[in-house]
């Protein structure tokens, strides 16, 4: 529930859903998803309870890196439609109460962008290849971070592929151009940007500038807030807790509003591998503070590989052994290129436990399209494309994604994850399906502002297999319990959890029915319970 005092900071209690327009729904039968298809299925997202849509790149691109190699920041790729279609989608989303974030990919461009030919000064150049940056983004797919340009007779820097040269953030002209791009999309009505590779976008490695990179980040945030006060940056930064604090900009309060918690995600999977919640609890304890307007974004999977780079090598091996036992399941030596359901052996109990835990962590949850119905991956596709297959809407040909004979990317057809077995229509007609469960979970999550706004603490419930969290916001109090092991357990709410004045402990969501509960609580294997502590003066909560 929201009110006037909290609605300005809408991202604090949002549920974010990631969509690739190209794989969502094809309405003109060319085999490629389009903006009209996205607009047509916004009602599905509304029914699911989603109130924030994050769109992967839809800009013109030669598609050598699935659209992240951009040739024009002020347009829509004609395969997806037009700017008019984009604005119509925004209007419809607004009618349904759904805000829209778009991918901001400004640390590099495609080498086919006109800037690389007409404005080479926008990029990072050197007369010889430098030692820094030394680490490549995609081990095994790129040999280095500097490439030679015959026409210019110099080397250019690229943190990613050699066809994606890096922009030089230290140049005032580049920053002005970036602001124009921000302003353009904000004027069309979006609510913000998911910032791709945030550390790389503002770094000064390879340049002659020694300024603190955060200086440039602050200038971008200031521009964003001047143009639209309630717009946000959702930053992608797979960095340590100390670095996370820098990107929140605590000293000046001018950092990004939201930041993906990669450390928490990796720790969650280590906890699932061990059947012990201790790694996740430690990661939560080590989270840096963030400003009142800041927020962590929690996820269990997203559109890239499941990045375990912040774990130690031995910890990473534990997660690989549990959820990616075959070499083809892994990528870049650090990540897993599998979907949620196959990673968990298609065990309904475990899938729901992982999603419930992600929804209930302190912060804002992010869901990858298709995970709400248990879609699988296609390991025959290159790298991270394995998890970016078309949405499975029905049991019709191509899963209802397209009526074309040839589609943009193969639709999973056979086996337990094929569209005949896993699709939206079949699950929406089944009240016990994963899709129906997810809709209920999101509804309850959005009715509990404590998760996004409240002060929280980790509870000692006497068993490390269970993560216990207590939230308090205004006069509302919620306790969550998640058992990450296959064993049934009995836990006790700690004596130092103040229940003075609490008349009732009511379960508001869980894997098994329960009305009123006391301090001792039973959890099945992979069981979970969300509890509301109710006193006679509580007025905020309706559940």
N, C-alpha and C positions, 0 to 999 in steps of 0.2 A: 504494500500500500504506500502511496506517495502523497505528499501534500505540498503546499506552496513553498514551504521552507526547504524542501529537498528536491523539488522537480528541476531546479536549475542545474543541479549536479546529477543529471539523469543517468549518467554512466555508472553511478555508484550502485544502482540496483537494476542494471540491465541484464538481459540474456542475449549474448551475441551469437549469430549463426553465420558461418562462412560458406559462401556460394561461388562457384565458378560459372559465369554466364555460359561459357562454351559447352558445359556438360550438364546444364540444368534442364532446359526444354527447348526443342526445335519446333517452331511454328510455321516456317516457310519451306520445310521439306528439303533443305540443302544439307542435312546431316550435322549441322552445327547449332548449338543452342543460341538463343538470341534474347534481346531485351524484352521483346513482346512475350516470349515464353516466361521470362522471369516475372513480368507484370502479371501474367495469367495465374501464376502459382503463389503470388504473395498472400492470397487468402489462406493457403495451406500453412504458411509460416505464422500468420496471425492465429489460426486455430491451434497451432502447436504451442503458442504462447510467446514466441520470439518477438522482441521489440527493438532489436538492432540487427541490421543486416550488414555484413562485411563482404564486399565484392572483390574478388581477385581481379587482376588487370584485364581490362576490356579495350585498351587503347590499340591503335594501329601498331603492328609488329610483324617481323618476318618469322616469328614463332620458333626461333632457335633455342629459346629457353622458356617455352610455354607462356609467352606474353610478357615476361619480365625484361625482355629486350625491346624497348619502346622506341618508336620512330616519330611519334607526335603526341605530346602531352595535352593537346587541346582538342582532341577528337575521339570518336568512337570507331573502332575497327568496323568497316562496312559489313563484315560477316555477321556482326551482332545487331546491326541496325544503324540508327542515326542519333544525333544529339536530341532530336525531337522525341525519339523513343525513350531515351534516357530520362528526359524531363517528365514524360508521361509516367514512367515507372516511379520516379520520385513522388509525383503527385498522388499516385495510388498508394504508395507506401505511407505517405503522410496521413491519408484518409484512414488507414488501418492502424495508425499509431506506431509505425515502424520507422525508426531512424536508419539512415544509410551512411556507412563508412566506405570509402574507396581506397584501394591500395595506392600509396605514394611511393614510387620507385625512383628516387632522385639521386642515389649515390652513383648511378651509371646510366648510360643510354645504350641503344644499339649503335654499332658502328655505321649503320645505314641511316641514322638520324642526320638531318641536314646540318646540324651543328658541327658534327665531326668534320664535315667538308668546309662549311662556311665560317664556323667560329671555333677553330682548333684551340684558341686561347681559353676556351671553357674547360679544357681537360688538363690532366696532369702529365707533363712531359719531362724527359731527361735526355741528356746527350749520351748517356750510357745506362744500362740496367742497374738499378740500385739494390742494395741488400734488403731494404725494407720496402713494403711489407714482405716478410719471409714466408708466412703461412698462406697456403692457397685455401680457398673456401671449399673446393670440391676435390679432395684428394683422390687421385686415380683418374680424374677427368680433365685436369689441367696441369701443366708442367711448371708454371711460374706465374708471377704477377706483373711482369713487364714484357711487352711485345714491340717489335720493330715495325715502324711505318715507313715504307719505301718512299712514298710521296713527300713526306716531311723530313725524312732522314733523321728521325729521333725515335726514342722509345716512349711508349705511353703505358700508364699504369692501369691495371684492371684487377680488382680483388676477386672477380669471378672469371668468366670466360674471356678469351681474347677478343671476341666480337662484342664485348660490353665494356668499353673504355670508361674509366672513372671520371666524374666531374670534379672540378677543383672548387671546393666550398670557400676557399680563402679569397676568391675573386669577387669583388662587389657586383660585377655584371652577372655572375652566376647566381648569387643570392637574390638579386633583383628579379631574374627570370624565374627562380623558384617561387618567389612571392606572387608573381603574376599567375603561376600555375595554381597555387593555393587559392588565390582570389577568384580565379575563373570558376573552379568547381564549387567553391563556397557560394558564389552568386547563383549557381544553379539550384542550390538548396540542400546540399549534403550536410551531414552533421559532424564530419571530421574525416580523418585519414588513419589508416593503419600504415605505420611508417616502416617500410621494408629496410632491414639491415641498418638500424638506427646508428650503431657505432661507426659503421663505414661511411655513412652519409655525412657525418659531421667531423670525421677525422682529418688531421693535417699531415699524416704520414705521406712521405713522398713529395711534400711541398717545402717551400722555404719559410713558411709561417710557423711561429712558435706559440700562437695564441691558444688558450684553452679551448678545445672543441666545444665545450658546453656554452661558450659565449655565442657561438653561431646557433646553437639549439635555442637559446633564450630569445634571440632575435626572431626566429621563426615562430616560436610560441606567442611572442608579443604581437606579431603580425596577425596570427590566427585569431587571437582574442580580440584584436581591434576590429577585424572584419566581421566576426560572428562570436559573440560572447559565450555561447554555449557549445561551441565546436571543440573537438578534442583531437589529440594525437594519441593513438594506441601504438606504443613503440615496441618493435621487435629487437631485443637486445639480450643475447644469450651470454650473460656476464655474471660475475660474482656478486654477492650481496653488497659489497663495498661499491662496486661500479653501479649497481642499481640505484643506490642512494644519490649518486651524482646525476643520473638521468631524471630523477624526480626533482632535482633542483631545490633541495631543502633550504639552502642558505638564502636564496632569493625568492623561492617559491615560484620559479618560472620554468620548471622542467615540464616534461610531458605529463598529461593527466593520468594516463594509464600505461602500464608496462606489463608485458607477458612475464609470468614467473616460470622461467625455464628450469631453475633450480628446483622449485617445488614439483614441477611435472616429472623430472627425472627421479626425484626422491620418492614420489608417489609410486612409480613403477618398481623401484627397488623394494619398497614396502610390500607391494603385491607379490614380487618374486619371492620374498622371504616369508610372507605371511606374518609380518611383524610391522607395526605402524611406527616404530621408532625412527627410521630415516625421515619419514614425512614430518613427524613431530619436530625433529631437530631442524629440518629446513624451515618450518614455520617459525620456530623460535629465533632463527637467525635472519629472518626477514628484516630489512632495515625499516625504520619508520618512514612514513610518507606524509605529505601535506594533507590537510583536511580535504582538499579537492582532488587528491590523488587516489589511485586505486591499482591493485594488482589484478591482472587477468589470469584466471585459472583455466587450464586445459589439460585433457588427458591425451588428445591427439589433435593435430591440425593438418593443413594441406601439405606440409613438408615432411621430411623424415622425422621420426620421434628421436630428437637429439639428446643423447646421453653424455655429451661432451663434458659436463660439469661433474660427472661421477669419476671415481678412480677407475683404473683399468680393471681391477678385480671386481669392483661393483658392477661395472659395465658388463663384464663377462657373466655375472649372475643374472642380469636382466636378459642378456642375449640367450642364455641357456634356457630360461623359463619361457620367453615369448618370441624368440627369433632363432630357433635352434639350427636352421639351415643357412648356409652362406648366402643364398639368394634372398633371404629375408633382410639382409643387412646392406648398408650403404655408407660409403665414406669412412668406414672404420669406427664410426661413432653413433650411427643411427639405425633405426628400424623402419622399413618401408612397407609396413603392414597396417591394415585397418584394425579397429578396436575389437570387433567380434572374432575374427580369426586368431588374433593374439591371445584371446581368452578361451580358445577352444569352442567357441559358440555356446558357452555355458550361460544360460539366461540369468542365473543367480549372480554370477561374477560380473557380467556386463552391466547389470543394473546397479550392483554395488559400486563399480568404478564410476559410472555416470552420476549416481547419487552423491558420492564423495566429492566429485568435481563440482557439482552444483552447490554443495554445502560448505565448501572452503571459504575462508574470509576473502572477499573480493567479488569479482564479476566473472561468471562462467562463459566460456567460449566453446561452441559445438561445431564440429565439422559436418557439412551436409552428408546425409546418408547414415550417420552413426546412430540416429534415432530409430532406424529400422534394421540396423545390423548388417549393412552392406560389407562386402569383402573387397579384397584388392586383386589386381591383375598383375602377377609377377612377371608376365611376359613383356610388360612395358618397361621402358628405360627409367632407371632411378626412381625419383619421387613421383613420377607419373603413375606409378602402380596404385596410388590411393586416390587418383583423380579421374576415375571412370565415371560415365554418365549416370545420372540419378535414375533410380529404378522405380517408376511410377506404377506400373501395372504388369500383368502377365502377357500383355500384347507384344508383338514383335518389337525388338529393341527396347523392351521394358517400358514402352510408352514414351520413351525419350524422343524418338523421331520416326517418321514414316519413310525416310530415305533408305535406299538400298545400301548405300555406303555412308557410314557415320564418322564423325570427327575422331572418335576414339571408341574402341570396341566396348560393347555393353556386356557385362558378365551374364552369360546365358545358362551355363550348366552347373551342376553341383548344388551344394547346400546354400551357397550364396548367390546363385543365379537369380535373374529377375522373375523366373517362374515360381521360385520359392520365397524370395524376399522382395516385396514391393509395397508401396504406400497404400494402394487401394485395399489389398488383402489385409493389411494390418489395421487400417482404420475401421474396418468392419468387425474387428476382433477386440473386444474390451480388455482381453488379457495379453495383447501383443506388446512388443517393445515400444512401438510408436504410441500406443494409447498410454502406456506407463510413462513415457517421456513427457507427454502432454500434461499428465497429472503432476509429475514431479516439477515441471517448470511453473505450473500454476501456483503450487505451494511455495516454491522458491520465491516467486515474485511477491507473494503475500507475506514474506518474512523479511522486512527491511533490515532486521538485525544482521543478516549475513553480509550485507553491503555497507551498512552504516555503523554497526555496533562495535563496542569494545569486546574483545574476545580473549579467552584464555584456554590453554590446554589443560584438561582434567586428568588427574591420576586416578584411573578407574580400577587399578589393581591388576591389569592384564595388558601387556604391551601389544597384543594382537588387535586391540581395539583403540582407535583414535577417538577420544572424547573431547569435544569442544563446547564451551559455554559462551553464549553471546548475550550482551545486554545493550539495549538502545532505548532511551526514554523509559517508558514503563513496560517495555516488552523484554522477555527473557526466553531464550531458546537454548536447548542442549541437543547436540547431535552425537550419535554413537555409530561408528562404522567398524565392522569386524573384517579385517583384510585376510583372515585365514579361513580354511575350510572347516575348522573345528567349531562346534557349538561352544559358547562361553557364557559365563555368568559374571557380570560386573556390578560394581557398586558405585553410585555417585559419591564422591568424596565428602567427608564430614565438613571440610572447609567450604563446600559449596553452600552458600547461605540460602536456606529454604524458609527463612522467617517470613511469615505472612503468605506463603504459598499454600493455596487451598487445594490445588489440583495439579498433577503432572499428567498432561494429556498428550498422547501421541498424535502428531499431525501428519506424519508420513512414515511408512516403514514397510518392511518385507513381510510382516505378519500382523494380523489385527491386534490391537491393544487399545483400550479406552483409558482407564486410570492406572497409573504405575507408581511405585514407590522408589526408594533409593536402590534396591536391588533389581536388576534387569537382566533378562535372558536374551541372548542373540544367537540365531542360527549361524551355521557356517556361511560366510559372506553376507551376513545379516546387517541391517541398518535400521536405526530409529531416529526420527527427528521429534523432539519433545518440546512442548511449550509449558513453561512454568506460569501458572495462572494465580493471581491474587484478586481480591475483591475490588481493588482500585485500578486494575488494568483497563485501559480504554482504547489503546492503539490497535491491538490485534483482533481480527475477527475469526481466527482459527486457533 
